[in-house]
Amino acid sequence: MFRFSKEIDLTGYSLLIPSVSVGNVAQLAIDLLIETLKLEKIGMIWHPALIPVIGPQAYDHESDKVTTTAELYVSGDRKLIVMQIRAPLVNAMQADFLEKMTDFIGDRQLADVIILSSSFAHENHSIGSRPHRYTANVKFLSTYSAELDSLQWSKLEGRVIHGGGYATRLLDICTEKQVACFVLFNYVSEGDNTADAVQLVSLMDRLKKPLLPREEDGQKIKLSIPSSWKHLFGNAPPVNVY
């Protein structure tokens, strides 16, 4: 299922994974993180649950390399491995994919799993509240309780993330297999969701600080916009149609 271009000891690393969800916010956030941190691609994933996708290199349009459905990127300095997935999972094979993903996490002795996701804006029933929520299992909370207390983020009430893809299901499997797991998501509407992605990445920086590079003042985070974002909505309409 996992094919690496080079072997690396992942003991103690955090795995950051997107759940294909409303507005593709999590995937956009992963793109932003990969581009900003200049992460190294170290492998790809193949499983029958993955809808085949192939295209130009996602972060360098001048490259002759290709991009596939699911790929792995790494930062040794930050002890971070990042998965990008560019298509929904085939529902009938989703459970097997998530089970094998969690087995890989345990076998490689990763420290924890962080899942990014999103939910429908109309599901946020707390008027005036922050547009993000989190949920986590006990094993993750035992490690990050102090950080979460200081951040004062709102925890998800209940268990369902409507429109959140496989995030809750992967959390449940990680919990069953004693893997520390955390889910962070925004309430969003469909449309231009790049601002939501920026917010998710900024929140991740606060949890895993310091994660992102800083401007010269040492305070404001410094982000690099992926070249793929130029084509989120296709080309502009031709002027000769007017």
Buried (B, 14 or more C-beta within 10 A) or exposed (E): BBEEEEEBEBEEBBBBBBBBBBBBBBBBBBBBBBBBBEBBBBBBBEBEBBEEEEEBBBBEEEEEEEBBBBBBBBBBEBBBBBBBBBBBBBEEEBBBBBBBBBBBBEEBEBBBBBBBBBBBBEBBEEEEEBBBBBBBBEBBEEBBEEEBEEEEBEEBEEEEBEBBBBBBBBBBBBBEEEBBBBBBBBBBEEEEBBEBBBBBBBBBBBBBEEBBEEEEEEEEBEBBEBBBBEEEEEEEEEEEEE
